[in-house]
Amino acid sequence: MAIGPEQEQEFNKIVEVAVKEASSFLTSNLGQSSEVEFSRLIDSVMTSDKVAIKADSGLVSLASNHGPISLIIANIHAINIAKLIQGDETEKEELTEEDLAIVSDLFNGAIDTILSSFKAQHEALELALEGASPKILKLEDDASLELPAGVDDSVGMGLKIKLESGLEMGIQIELNSALIEYLVGELGGVELTSQAAAAPSSDGSDEEEIQDTLANEEGGANINDGSTDFNPRRNLGFMRGVNMELVLELGRSEMPMSDILTLTRGSAIELDRPCDKPVDLYVHNQLVARGEVVAIDDNFGLKITELTGNLDLVSAASSLRPEQ
């Protein structure tokens, strides 16, 4: 481990804020009260020039501009998360590529939420995910895998996710030590708070009144009173009138700067997605659906063929619209 005791102490403070943001994000996306707990920094599984993980685990890596962020998760936990998001109650034991893709999108969204919170409290922070699509690496059996590019000395973080349903899962996140050093250097002296927990309220009475009203109207419990009777639809009702930007991604391409500078009118760029594959729909950098490009009058449109699960709660919130 390249970081020293003082850096570790400062990093632990940063992580405590990060897990609160992650808890709020998971609560919204999994449809039930969720809590993330950070235990400690642990021995990294990413050593030397290889990483070896158990056969029953999946590995997801995100590229950040200060080194990779990787998630190691047991297959059974990835399956359970995917089932929650899809609303699937069937029994299954084998992790599919779709399951891991769903977990990857969730992981990507959680990290993006944490970074956004940090940036809101420290504008000088230069930290971003290099791509919206995580790199998914799944091992079929015991094997070694080349480390993600840019890893100097990885550090492992032990975390536990607890869900309202009683499900608990341990996960490990690997961070490049250079990324940890950067975070400590930028945020070590900043009084960070969880943006998810810091909901604005005049004197607290308005918030209590709103929560009591919602609880009485829907027969649900006040989410601040410690009860586990959690109703996710109630907390999304206020979002009905919020305008969001939708981005349709046809594909991506990487080109050397020398080739980009030669582009002229009429130049053709080949994308990484076959023309017969569905395109992705993003809302606020989150993948929510896939579909086919269609023509609507004189404009392009999207015919949705698949929901990733992130729209389920928002759709449910429409039932909160008051009757006219």
Rosetta silent file (secondary structure, phi, psi, omega in degrees, C-alpha in Angstrom):
SEQUENCE: MAIGPEQEQEFNKIVEVAVKEASSFLTSNLGQSSEVEFSRLIDSVMTSDKVAIKADSGLVSLASNHGPISLIIANIHAINIAKLIQGDETEKEELTEEDLAIVSDLFNGAIDTILSSFKAQHEALELALEGASPKILKLEDDASLELPAGVDDSVGMGLKIKLESGLEMGIQIELNSALIEYLVGELGGVELTSQAAAAPSSDGSDEEEIQDTLANEEGGANINDGSTDFNPRRNLGFMRGVNMELVLELGRSEMPMSDILTLTRGSAIELDRPCDKPVDLYVHNQLVARGEVVAIDDNFGLKITELTGNLDLVSAASSLRPEQ
SCORE:     score description
SCORE:     0.000 S_00000001
   1 L     0.000  123.275 -173.372    0.000    0.000    0.000 S_00000001
   2 L   -81.903  -22.620 -175.636    1.608    3.233   -1.145 S_00000001
   3 L   -84.306  147.637 -177.761   -0.380    5.653    1.028 S_00000001
   4 L   -89.968  176.674 -177.847    0.767    6.489    4.561 S_00000001
   5 H   -58.912  -40.558 -179.063   -1.172    6.547    7.863 S_00000001
   6 H   -67.823  -41.251  177.327   -2.019   10.266    7.638 S_00000001
   7 H   -64.142  -39.665  179.857   -3.280    9.911    4.087 S_00000001
   8 H   -63.218  -40.743 -179.894   -5.316    6.879    5.091 S_00000001
   9 H   -63.269  -44.070  178.951   -6.936    8.796    7.950 S_00000001
  10 H   -67.440  -38.127 -179.962   -7.926   11.667    5.644 S_00000001
  11 H   -65.315  -37.477  178.489   -9.118    9.246    2.977 S_00000001
  12 H   -59.551  -37.576  177.867  -11.346    7.468    5.502 S_00000001
  13 H   -64.124  -41.378  179.077  -13.133   10.788    6.168 S_00000001
  14 H   -64.072  -42.115 -178.665  -13.743   11.232    2.452 S_00000001
  15 H   -63.916  -37.153 -179.122  -15.067    7.681    2.143 S_00000001
  16 H   -60.583  -35.568  176.008  -17.536    8.192    4.994 S_00000001
  17 H   -73.414  -40.967 -178.486  -19.174   10.982    2.985 S_00000001
  18 H   -60.312  -40.108 -177.002  -18.997    8.961   -0.224 S_00000001
  19 H   -70.245  -27.236  175.520  -20.845    5.979    1.280 S_00000001
  20 H   -68.022  -40.788  176.167  -23.720    8.224    2.389 S_00000001
  21 H   -63.721  -42.031  179.748  -24.084    9.429   -1.196 S_00000001
  22 H   -64.065  -38.902  179.315  -23.905    5.842   -2.411 S_00000001
  23 H   -61.259  -44.886  179.455  -26.555    4.767    0.116 S_00000001
  24 H   -64.418  -41.490 -179.728  -28.971    7.428   -1.129 S_00000001
  25 H   -63.169  -45.244 -179.613  -28.267    6.533   -4.762 S_00000001
  26 H   -66.187  -37.788  177.918  -28.891    2.819   -4.176 S_00000001
  27 H   -57.566  -43.555 -179.065  -32.077    3.557   -2.233 S_00000001
  28 H   -69.219  -37.145 -172.923  -33.466    5.423   -5.240 S_00000001
  29 H   -90.806  -23.906  179.941  -32.372    2.846   -7.808 S_00000001
  30 H   -96.070  -11.303  175.827  -33.087   -0.389   -5.952 S_00000001
  31 L    79.205   14.537  175.811  -36.515    0.634   -4.693 S_00000001
  32 L  -154.515  156.853 -177.711  -35.817   -0.081   -1.040 S_00000001
  33 L   -57.550  128.015 -175.808  -33.895    1.485    1.831 S_00000001
  34 E  -130.805  145.214 -179.996  -30.185    0.763    1.319 S_00000001
  35 E  -136.553  130.346  176.677  -27.124    1.411    3.439 S_00000001
  36 E  -106.010  130.184  178.829  -23.476    1.197    2.459 S_00000001
  37 E  -117.646  134.572  175.713  -20.911    0.654    5.220 S_00000001
  38 E   -99.828  125.840 -179.488  -17.169    1.138    4.842 S_00000001
  39 E   -92.020  -61.310 -176.424  -15.091   -1.172    6.990 S_00000001
  40 E  -173.186  169.994  170.344  -11.446   -0.468    6.191 S_00000001
  41 E   -76.622  137.280 -175.975   -8.734   -0.473    3.581 S_00000001
  42 E  -126.507  168.231  179.247   -7.744   -4.044    2.821 S_00000001
  43 L   -60.628  132.537 -178.072   -4.986   -5.848    0.990 S_00000001
  44 L   -72.703  145.523  171.685   -5.368   -5.323   -2.712 S_00000001
  45 L   -89.698   -9.366  179.502   -5.990   -8.248   -5.045 S_00000001
  46 E   -95.602   96.373 -178.958   -4.421   -6.217   -7.819 S_00000001
  47 E  -126.772  159.236  179.836   -0.715   -6.823   -7.429 S_00000001
  48 L    54.440 -133.366 -178.381    2.232   -6.947   -9.760 S_00000001
  49 L  -109.557   12.352 -178.012    1.012   -6.905  -13.372 S_00000001
  50 E  -134.532  160.570  171.321   -1.960   -9.235  -12.902 S_00000001
  51 E  -129.179  128.554  178.832   -5.197   -9.436  -10.974 S_00000001
  52 E  -118.134  124.006  177.941   -6.604  -12.803   -9.900 S_00000001
  53 E  -127.127  164.848 -175.196  -10.134  -13.058   -8.540 S_00000001
  54 L   -65.603  157.349 -177.222  -12.332  -15.989   -7.673 S_00000001
  55 L   -64.718  -28.345 -176.384  -14.228  -17.862  -10.353 S_00000001
  56 L   -95.638   32.390 -179.331  -17.611  -16.876   -8.903 S_00000001
  57 E  -130.966  155.378  174.958  -16.959  -13.141   -9.113 S_00000001
  58 E  -114.413  152.699  179.781  -17.330  -10.391  -11.680 S_00000001
  59 E  -126.182  128.516  177.433  -15.023   -7.421  -12.205 S_00000001
  60 E  -123.365  130.804 -179.850  -16.138   -4.036  -13.513 S_00000001
  61 E  -121.287  135.901  172.612  -13.668   -1.228  -14.215 S_00000001
  62 E  -111.032  141.585  177.811  -14.306    2.464  -14.793 S_00000001
  63 E   -96.094  121.020  173.673  -11.668    4.729  -16.276 S_00000001
  64 E  -112.399  163.913 -178.371  -11.160    8.024  -14.439 S_00000001
  65 L   -77.627    5.854  172.575   -8.681   10.727  -15.313 S_00000001
  66 L  -129.668   32.301  176.713   -6.759    9.879  -12.128 S_00000001
  67 E   109.799  162.234 -175.298   -6.668    6.117  -12.492 S_00000001
  68 E   -74.599  154.082  173.349   -9.155    3.239  -12.673 S_00000001
  69 E  -123.704  117.536 -172.629  -11.950    2.492  -10.203 S_00000001
  70 E  -121.925  140.621  178.341  -12.810   -1.210  -10.139 S_00000001
  71 E  -109.678  129.571  173.063  -15.614   -3.175   -8.498 S_00000001
  72 E  -113.874  121.884 -174.343  -15.214   -6.820   -7.494 S_00000001
  73 E  -138.840  139.014  178.051  -18.529   -8.476   -6.716 S_00000001
  74 E   -66.917  145.422 -178.742  -19.609  -12.075   -6.157 S_00000001
  75 H   -52.598  -44.495 -176.119  -21.830  -13.510   -8.876 S_00000001
  76 H   -63.393  -36.122  178.409  -24.709  -14.160   -6.471 S_00000001
  77 H   -69.732  -40.367  177.877  -24.688  -10.533   -5.305 S_00000001
  78 H   -62.809  -39.799  177.743  -24.640   -9.261   -8.886 S_00000001
  79 H   -61.936  -46.298 -178.145  -27.590  -11.537   -9.682 S_00000001
  80 H   -63.168  -40.447  178.648  -29.573  -10.258   -6.674 S_00000001
  81 H   -65.218  -45.159 -179.874  -28.970   -6.614   -7.590 S_00000001
  82 H   -61.397  -38.994  179.444  -29.974   -7.204  -11.210 S_00000001
  83 H   -65.245  -39.435  178.389  -33.152   -8.985  -10.063 S_00000001
  84 H   -62.080  -45.569 -177.234  -34.084   -6.067   -7.804 S_00000001
  85 H   -67.281  -37.918 -178.678  -33.667   -3.529  -10.585 S_00000001
  86 H   -84.608  -10.229 -175.767  -35.605   -5.648  -13.095 S_00000001
  87 L    69.391   29.653 -176.876  -38.289   -6.652  -10.605 S_00000001
  88 L   -92.274  121.814 -179.187  -37.464  -10.285  -11.343 S_00000001
  89 L  -105.903    6.802  179.823  -38.584  -12.741   -8.653 S_00000001
  90 L   -75.184  155.707  178.142  -37.513  -15.929  -10.422 S_00000001
  91 L   -86.510  130.106  174.430  -34.803  -18.156   -8.983 S_00000001
  92 L  -153.698  149.784 -175.699  -31.533  -18.243  -10.873 S_00000001
  93 L  -117.967  -14.333 -175.328  -27.956  -19.038  -10.001 S_00000001
  94 L  -101.706  128.427  179.263  -26.009  -18.183  -13.155 S_00000001
  95 L   -76.174  127.979  177.833  -24.820  -14.639  -13.790 S_00000001
  96 L   -99.761  165.792  176.865  -25.613  -13.419  -17.294 S_00000001
  97 H   -62.514  -35.731  178.633  -23.909  -10.691  -19.288 S_00000001
  98 H   -64.798  -40.243  177.913  -27.086   -8.630  -18.962 S_00000001
  99 H   -59.311  -47.929 -177.515  -26.976   -8.955  -15.157 S_00000001
 100 H   -67.012  -33.106  176.981  -23.391   -7.739  -15.052 S_00000001
 101 H   -65.573  -38.914  178.125  -24.219   -4.916  -17.448 S_00000001
 102 H   -64.325  -44.496  177.557  -27.019   -3.757  -15.110 S_00000001
 103 H   -62.691  -38.055  179.630  -24.641   -3.836  -12.134 S_00000001
 104 H   -62.799  -44.165  178.138  -22.074   -1.946  -14.194 S_00000001
 105 H   -62.993  -39.659  178.665  -24.543    0.835  -14.998 S_00000001
 106 H   -64.454  -44.417  178.627  -25.481    1.049  -11.309 S_00000001
 107 H   -61.146  -44.893  179.136  -21.808    1.206  -10.288 S_00000001
 108 H   -60.461  -43.767 -179.809  -21.133    3.879  -12.891 S_00000001
 109 H   -66.329  -38.698  179.261  -24.075    5.941  -11.665 S_00000001
 110 H   -64.334  -44.784  179.375  -23.048    5.659   -8.015 S_00000001
 111 H   -64.076  -41.434  179.708  -19.495    6.811   -8.736 S_00000001
 112 H   -63.080  -38.871  178.140  -20.771    9.674  -10.891 S_00000001
 113 H   -63.804  -42.229  179.149  -23.125   10.758   -8.073 S_00000001
 114 H   -63.901  -45.609 -179.940  -20.261   10.757   -5.573 S_00000001
 115 H   -63.146  -39.882  178.569  -18.008   12.770   -7.874 S_00000001
 116 H   -62.054  -38.589  178.140  -20.783   15.292   -8.521 S_00000001
 117 H   -64.563  -44.054  179.531  -21.215   15.751   -4.771 S_00000001
 118 H   -63.877  -42.174 -178.944  -17.492   16.329   -4.287 S_00000001
 119 H   -65.981  -33.785  179.241  -17.338   18.801   -7.173 S_00000001
 120 H   -65.188  -25.378 -177.911  -20.274   20.738   -5.759 S_00000001
 121 H  -102.437  -10.701  179.429  -18.265   21.289   -2.560 S_00000001
 122 L  -149.113   90.785 -171.777  -14.859   21.797   -4.174 S_00000001
 123 L   -61.440  -25.454 -176.684  -15.034   23.431   -7.582 S_00000001
 124 L   -76.922   -6.243 -177.550  -11.306   22.994   -8.224 S_00000001
 125 L   -64.775  122.251  178.334  -11.628   19.191   -8.185 S_00000001
 126 L  -108.847   83.834 -177.729  -10.503   17.812  -11.536 S_00000001
 127 L  -147.083  122.816 -177.698  -11.863   14.309  -11.470 S_00000001
 128 L  -149.361  156.227  174.131  -14.161   12.750  -14.030 S_00000001
 129 E   -79.628  132.555 -175.733  -15.044    9.394  -15.513 S_00000001
 130 L   -72.326  -25.552  179.607  -13.385    9.042  -18.891 S_00000001
 131 L  -148.676  147.587 -178.525  -16.288    7.093  -20.373 S_00000001
 132 L   -75.941  -20.107 -177.608  -19.915    6.480  -19.490 S_00000001
 133 L   -99.424  115.527  179.153  -19.678    2.781  -20.337 S_00000001
 134 L   -67.012  154.559  174.463  -17.800    0.644  -17.787 S_00000001
 135 E   -89.047  119.198 -175.205  -15.442   -2.075  -18.946 S_00000001
 136 E   -99.455  124.487 -179.316  -16.969   -5.396  -17.903 S_00000001
 137 E  -128.138  115.498 -178.383  -14.616   -8.274  -17.154 S_00000001
 138 E  -120.530  127.966 -179.823  -16.057  -11.593  -16.015 S_00000001
 139 L   -93.936  128.150  179.519  -13.923  -14.597  -15.205 S_00000001
 140 L   -78.375  -33.597  177.339  -15.374  -17.996  -16.092 S_00000001
 141 L  -150.708  174.417 -176.950  -12.890  -19.885  -13.911 S_00000001
 142 L   -52.870  124.301 -176.749   -9.825  -19.216  -11.783 S_00000001
 143 E  -162.208  172.176  174.749   -7.528  -17.148  -13.938 S_00000001
 144 E  -113.245  152.967 -174.244   -5.385  -14.054  -14.030 S_00000001
 145 E  -136.866  141.149  179.677   -6.242  -10.913  -15.895 S_00000001
 146 E   -62.943  140.807  178.490   -4.113   -7.993  -16.991 S_00000001
 147 L   -64.052  148.672  173.371   -4.460   -4.963  -14.769 S_00000001
 148 L   -58.443  147.838 -178.587   -6.402   -1.999  -16.145 S_00000001
 149 L   -59.460  139.276  175.622   -4.157    0.556  -17.809 S_00000001
 150 L    94.312   -1.357  179.221   -2.731    3.185  -15.466 S_00000001
 151 L   -77.732  123.246  176.064   -2.617    1.127  -12.269 S_00000001
 152 L   -98.548  -55.396 -179.074    0.532    1.880  -10.281 S_00000001
 153 L  -152.886  101.139 -172.721   -0.312    0.462   -6.883 S_00000001
 154 E   -79.641  149.008  178.725   -3.926   -0.461   -6.244 S_00000001
 155 E  -122.720  133.275 -179.027   -5.600   -0.202   -2.816 S_00000001
 156 E   -93.474  142.597  176.140   -8.619   -2.293   -1.815 S_00000001
 157 E  -118.976  125.020  177.049  -11.659   -0.953    0.028 S_00000001
 158 E   -92.582  125.104 -179.967  -13.934   -3.326    1.929 S_00000001
 159 E  -133.030  158.305  175.982  -17.612   -2.343    1.929 S_00000001
 160 E  -131.424  135.126  176.790  -20.918   -3.931    2.880 S_00000001
 161 E  -107.481  125.224  178.056  -24.311   -3.161    1.371 S_00000001
 162 E  -115.176  128.257 -179.787  -27.363   -3.713    3.588 S_00000001
 163 E  -108.905  156.656 -179.281  -30.846   -3.653    2.084 S_00000001
 164 L   -57.371  -31.689 -178.498  -34.222   -3.204    3.744 S_00000001
 165 L   -71.186   -7.432 -179.103  -35.196   -6.718    2.650 S_00000001
 166 L   100.820   -7.713 -179.834  -32.442   -8.126    4.882 S_00000001
 167 L   -71.708  131.420  175.765  -30.059   -8.888    2.036 S_00000001
 168 E  -125.004  142.245  179.747  -26.422   -8.135    2.851 S_00000001
 169 E  -145.517  135.655  175.290  -23.509   -8.285    0.453 S_00000001
 170 E   -95.207  136.686  177.518  -19.828   -7.608    0.764 S_00000001
 171 E  -132.932  162.571  176.499  -18.039   -5.949   -2.121 S_00000001
 172 E  -128.085  133.645  175.893  -14.512   -4.728   -2.779 S_00000001
 173 E  -115.550  130.688  179.559  -13.560   -1.614   -4.700 S_00000001
 174 E  -103.180  129.364  177.679  -10.029   -1.190   -6.019 S_00000001
 175 E  -122.754  138.164  173.057   -8.575    2.296   -6.393 S_00000001
 176 E   -63.655  136.226 -178.612   -5.272    3.280   -7.895 S_00000001
 177 H   -59.971  -29.054  177.270   -3.123    4.750   -5.105 S_00000001
 178 H   -63.653  -35.493  177.510   -2.514    7.789   -7.321 S_00000001
 179 H   -67.594  -41.170  178.672   -6.255    8.472   -7.264 S_00000001
 180 H   -63.230  -44.198  179.369   -6.330    8.222   -3.461 S_00000001
 181 H   -61.684  -38.570  178.942   -3.389   10.610   -3.166 S_00000001
 182 H   -66.045  -45.789 -179.591   -5.138   13.085   -5.458 S_00000001
 183 H   -61.232  -43.976  179.586   -8.406   12.946   -3.492 S_00000001
 184 H   -64.645  -41.282  179.854   -6.613   13.423   -0.184 S_00000001
 185 H   -63.856  -36.108 -177.045   -4.578   16.300   -1.614 S_00000001
 186 H   -88.286  -36.959 -171.222   -7.663   18.097   -2.946 S_00000001
 187 H  -110.273   -2.417 -176.608  -10.296   17.231   -0.328 S_00000001
 188 L   -58.044  -34.892 -178.351   -8.209   16.621    2.793 S_00000001
 189 L  -100.653    5.895 -176.831   -8.843   20.118    4.161 S_00000001
 190 L   -93.914  133.659  177.394  -12.415   20.464    2.885 S_00000001
 191 L   -80.234   86.466 -177.273  -15.338   20.082    5.311 S_00000001
 192 L   -78.341  142.964  172.742  -17.284   17.621    3.213 S_00000001
 193 L  -132.298  158.171  177.794  -20.910   16.812    3.937 S_00000001
 194 L   -76.090  119.333  178.759  -23.299   14.404    2.273 S_00000001
 195 L   -67.946  -27.919  179.494  -25.383   16.338   -0.242 S_00000001
 196 L   -67.836  -33.294 -176.936  -27.986   13.583   -0.109 S_00000001
 197 L   -88.007  -17.234 -173.859  -28.502   14.115    3.619 S_00000001
 198 L   -95.329   59.916  178.406  -28.410   17.911    3.489 S_00000001
 199 L   -71.054  129.896 -177.410  -31.896   18.594    2.143 S_00000001
 200 L   -67.067  136.922  177.879  -32.665   22.342    2.399 S_00000001
 201 L  -154.290  143.590 -175.704  -35.336   23.283    4.898 S_00000001
 202 L   -62.562  -62.978  179.375  -36.209   26.571    6.574 S_00000001
 203 L  -133.485    9.360  179.606  -36.405   25.427   10.190 S_00000001
 204 L    95.362  -24.217 -176.181  -37.125   21.736    9.821 S_00000001
 205 H   -69.755  -37.788 -179.913  -40.849   22.107   10.469 S_00000001
 206 H   -61.505  -43.469 -179.195  -41.753   22.207    6.757 S_00000001
 207 H   -63.314  -42.493  179.604  -39.912   18.962    6.109 S_00000001
 208 H   -63.329  -40.308 -179.080  -41.624   17.249    9.035 S_00000001
 209 H   -65.216  -41.532  179.154  -45.023   18.444    7.834 S_00000001
 210 H   -62.785  -46.226 -178.907  -44.381   17.174    4.309 S_00000001
 211 H   -63.234  -42.150  179.634  -43.236   13.776    5.553 S_00000001
 212 H   -63.426  -40.904 -179.563  -46.218   13.447    7.916 S_00000001
 213 H   -63.335  -45.680  179.503  -48.642   14.381    5.121 S_00000001
 214 H   -62.741  -41.254 -179.051  -47.141   11.852    2.734 S_00000001
 215 H   -63.896  -40.898 -178.654  -47.173    9.146    5.395 S_00000001
 216 H   -70.136  -39.640 -177.622  -50.843    9.795    6.201 S_00000001
 217 H   -66.674  -39.304 -172.791  -51.925    9.966    2.545 S_00000001
 218 H  -106.417   -1.258 -179.707  -50.242    6.751    1.478 S_00000001
 219 L    72.939   13.669 -178.733  -50.267    4.800    4.714 S_00000001
 220 L   -93.754  170.672 -179.568  -46.488    4.689    4.584 S_00000001
 221 L   -92.417  155.900  174.251  -44.030    5.371    7.363 S_00000001
 222 L   -66.867  123.429 -175.054  -41.968    8.514    7.779 S_00000001
 223 L   -69.394  -12.023  179.596  -38.601    7.680    6.222 S_00000001
 224 L   -95.132   -0.300 -174.266  -36.860    9.701    8.904 S_00000001
 225 L   -97.744    9.408  176.630  -38.350    7.815   11.833 S_00000001
 226 L    87.223   -4.846  179.843  -36.210    4.698   11.481 S_00000001
 227 L   -70.914  152.247  177.687  -39.029    2.530   10.168 S_00000001
 228 L   -96.861    5.377  177.337  -38.272    0.029    7.414 S_00000001
 229 L   -80.338   80.570 -170.095  -41.689    0.533    5.781 S_00000001
 230 L   -98.159  129.681  178.947  -40.106    2.386    2.877 S_00000001
 231 L  -117.022  101.790 -175.232  -42.135    3.616   -0.071 S_00000001
 232 H   -66.035  -28.215 -177.968  -39.866    4.729   -2.947 S_00000001
 233 H   -63.340  -34.699 -177.364  -42.727    6.186   -5.011 S_00000001
 234 H   -60.167  -37.200 -173.299  -43.391    8.786   -2.339 S_00000001
 235 H   -82.393   -8.474  179.344  -39.896   10.249   -2.630 S_00000001
 236 H  -105.424   -2.035 -177.591  -40.056   10.655   -6.413 S_00000001
 237 H   -60.804  -34.108 -177.234  -43.378   12.465   -6.591 S_00000001
 238 H   -71.272   -9.150 -174.841  -41.731   15.892   -6.500 S_00000001
 239 H   -88.681   -4.433 -174.168  -39.765   15.056   -9.676 S_00000001
 240 L   -56.219  -36.948 -175.733  -42.747   15.022  -12.023 S_00000001
 241 L   -95.729    8.464 -178.655  -42.189   18.594  -13.178 S_00000001
 242 L   -83.340  126.861  177.079  -38.391   18.443  -13.435 S_00000001
 243 L   -83.982  130.856 -179.939  -37.048   18.812  -16.986 S_00000001
 244 L  -124.915  148.330  177.997  -34.195   16.435  -17.839 S_00000001
 245 L   -87.118  126.937  176.248  -31.988   16.214  -20.900 S_00000001
 246 E  -100.841  132.300 -179.460  -32.240   12.951  -22.825 S_00000001
 247 E  -119.725  125.529  177.608  -29.217   11.877  -24.866 S_00000001
 248 E  -100.845  118.737 -176.594  -29.433    9.224  -27.582 S_00000001
 249 E  -104.118  114.945  177.877  -26.083    7.543  -28.213 S_00000001
 250 L   -79.014  -31.108 -178.811  -25.636    5.898  -31.601 S_00000001
 251 L   166.057 -177.747 -177.968  -22.095    4.813  -30.855 S_00000001
 252 L  -136.308  163.664  177.955  -18.585    5.935  -30.069 S_00000001
 253 L  -154.567  143.580  174.284  -15.228    6.165  -31.757 S_00000001
 254 L  -110.991  131.312 -178.557  -11.647    6.877  -30.733 S_00000001
 255 L  -136.941  144.067  173.176   -9.408    8.746  -33.164 S_00000001
 256 L   -63.594  149.457  179.742   -5.898   10.197  -32.994 S_00000001
 257 H   -58.110  -33.030 -179.932   -5.846   13.976  -32.893 S_00000001
 258 H   -62.009  -36.571  178.134   -3.982   13.964  -36.213 S_00000001
 259 H   -73.663  -35.863  179.451   -6.990   12.251  -37.868 S_00000001
 260 H   -63.165  -38.436 -178.484   -9.477   14.581  -36.192 S_00000001
 261 L   -68.652  -16.733 -179.919   -7.643   17.598  -37.571 S_00000001
 262 L   -94.130   -1.488 -179.260   -8.043   16.240  -41.111 S_00000001
 263 L   -64.823  135.749  177.221  -11.838   15.942  -40.882 S_00000001
 264 L  -133.816  175.232  177.330  -13.679   17.930  -43.512 S_00000001
 265 L   -61.241  127.584 -177.894  -17.231   18.234  -44.717 S_00000001
 266 L    99.506   -9.019  178.299  -18.253   14.833  -46.072 S_00000001
 267 L   -66.678  144.749  178.865  -15.831   12.827  -43.898 S_00000001
 268 L  -111.011  135.186  179.065  -17.248    9.556  -42.546 S_00000001
 269 L  -117.008  124.965  179.056  -16.532    8.299  -39.016 S_00000001
 270 L   -83.673  128.264  179.016  -17.060    4.623  -38.184 S_00000001
 271 L   -93.553  165.761 -174.915  -18.720    4.031  -34.810 S_00000001
 272 L   -85.473    6.531 -176.036  -18.178    1.045  -32.542 S_00000001
 273 L  -116.231  125.964  176.497  -21.811   -0.125  -32.737 S_00000001
 274 L   -59.555  150.037 -174.673  -23.179   -2.346  -35.552 S_00000001
 275 L   -68.886  -15.996  179.756  -26.088   -0.793  -37.410 S_00000001
 276 L   -96.066    5.296  179.753  -28.449   -3.629  -36.372 S_00000001
 277 L   -94.345  149.076  178.314  -27.843   -3.154  -32.647 S_00000001
 278 L   -66.135  152.839  178.639  -30.134   -1.053  -30.405 S_00000001
 279 E   -97.129  162.619 -174.330  -28.982    2.426  -29.428 S_00000001
 280 E  -100.187  141.467  175.268  -28.692    3.718  -25.843 S_00000001
 281 E  -113.067  123.308 -179.383  -30.833    6.349  -24.157 S_00000001
 282 E  -112.809  140.947  170.936  -29.244    8.290  -21.297 S_00000001
 283 E  -122.443  115.569 -179.340  -30.895   10.582  -18.745 S_00000001
 284 L    52.746   49.503  177.198  -28.422   12.695  -16.783 S_00000001
 285 L    68.948    9.365  178.824  -25.547   10.363  -17.741 S_00000001
 286 E  -110.001  129.022  176.663  -27.519    7.286  -16.636 S_00000001
 287 E   -70.768  120.673 -177.149  -28.410    4.546  -19.105 S_00000001
 288 E  -117.466  -22.676 -176.137  -32.186    4.078  -18.785 S_00000001
 289 E  -161.822  164.261  172.845  -33.292    2.373  -22.005 S_00000001
 290 E  -131.195  155.832 -178.976  -32.334    0.946  -25.377 S_00000001
 291 E  -171.903 -170.737 -177.889  -34.246    1.051  -28.619 S_00000001
 292 E  -108.338  141.285  176.653  -34.488    1.437  -32.379 S_00000001
 293 E   -76.639  128.198 -179.908  -34.108    4.682  -34.327 S_00000001
 294 E  -130.376  170.114  176.600  -37.330    5.517  -36.189 S_00000001
 295 E  -102.143  127.229  176.227  -38.712    8.430  -38.213 S_00000001
 296 E  -120.432  106.098 -171.685  -41.416   10.562  -36.582 S_00000001
 297 L    55.818 -118.979 -179.169  -42.775   13.012  -39.159 S_00000001
 298 L  -101.265   12.372 -176.133  -39.644   14.872  -40.294 S_00000001
 299 E  -120.102  159.524  170.508  -37.581   14.062  -37.217 S_00000001
 300 E   -76.196  152.039  176.343  -35.650   11.135  -35.868 S_00000001
 301 E  -144.498  177.580  179.750  -37.172    9.318  -32.919 S_00000001
 302 E  -126.720  126.378  171.765  -36.538    6.360  -30.636 S_00000001
 303 E   -98.524  110.549 -174.442  -38.756    3.308  -30.271 S_00000001
 304 E   -73.111  127.863  178.991  -37.911    1.880  -26.844 S_00000001
 305 E  -113.487  -13.877 -176.876  -37.420   -1.876  -26.866 S_00000001
 306 E  -154.894  132.959  171.588  -35.801   -2.386  -23.476 S_00000001
 307 E  -101.799  136.789  179.901  -35.772   -0.640  -20.083 S_00000001
 308 L   -80.868  -11.869 -179.337  -32.675   -1.127  -17.954 S_00000001
 309 L   115.105  -21.992 -176.091  -34.696   -0.754  -14.736 S_00000001
 310 L   -72.215  -16.046 -179.986  -33.744    2.808  -13.817 S_00000001
 311 L   -89.820  -10.774 -173.620  -37.058    4.172  -15.125 S_00000001
 312 H   -58.187  -46.017 -177.170  -39.274    1.900  -13.037 S_00000001
 313 H   -69.238  -37.609 -179.941  -39.387    4.148   -9.975 S_00000001
 314 H   -66.517  -39.377  177.691  -39.900    7.299  -12.009 S_00000001
 315 H   -62.724  -40.226 -179.969  -42.758    5.662  -13.896 S_00000001
 316 H   -64.396  -28.608 -177.597  -44.333    4.640  -10.615 S_00000001
 317 H   -65.442  -21.619 -179.031  -44.168    8.236   -9.409 S_00000001
 318 H   -63.268  -22.576  179.058  -46.761    9.220  -12.016 S_00000001
 319 H   -71.517   -8.793  179.093  -49.395    7.551   -9.847 S_00000001
 320 H   -84.372   -6.747 -177.299  -48.842   10.294   -7.304 S_00000001
 321 L   -60.394  127.236 -178.745  -50.404   12.916   -9.592 S_00000001
 322 L   -66.313  146.282  178.530  -53.349   14.426   -7.708 S_00000001
 323 L   -70.308  141.201 -179.868  -56.788   13.889   -9.207 S_00000001
 324 L   -76.757    0.000    0.000  -58.274   16.912  -10.940 S_00000001
